[in-house]
């Protein structure tokens, strides 16, 4: 089992540029989550998919953020245009079920720096 | 609503014990515990479901008091490898986990 795979591991970009983060969940998992981690706010849920359908995107901070899950094995998180305050570590996680009795399996994260 | 963890940080010598607490203002269906080492992803430790159960993972165990909406993580005879940030994640009912801000645990020789 390869685990949750995220790419890129590091991304440095200039303010105003578009950033796309990618995630491949564990095969067979039907729930996918995007979290953002900062020192000030900790781990924040951005959006949650169940069976490829976005269920809750109330954590997406602004319209500059968008996420898609075109199939069960791939998801993207896009920021356009990026701003320095978007700098953070972005984690993708998957679970067998969306309910609380399934553990989350996290990818290694993408460290985003916007200058 | 983000659960509140305490303490924010703790330093232990090898062999000492520690307790990390997690409390929520909402009724909970389950509580998860994760550990994150510096520069790595959070790793699942255990889940506790309604029913006041306790679970164990090596010398790490946890309890869940659903009436008090609290969970505690117990680390016994700590080892250097226990160092990291511990997060509780709470689930009020069939919704995604909301994580606390974490407790930074440092174990020194």
Interface residues (C-beta under 8 A of the other chain):
Chain A: X33 X35 X41 X42 X43 X45 X48 X56 X91 X98 X99 X100 X101 X103 X104 X105 X106 X107 X108 X109
Chain B: X2 X29 X30 X32 X34 X40 X41 X42 X43 X44 X47 X49 X87 X89 X91 X93 X94 X95 X96 X97 X98 X99 X100 X101 X102
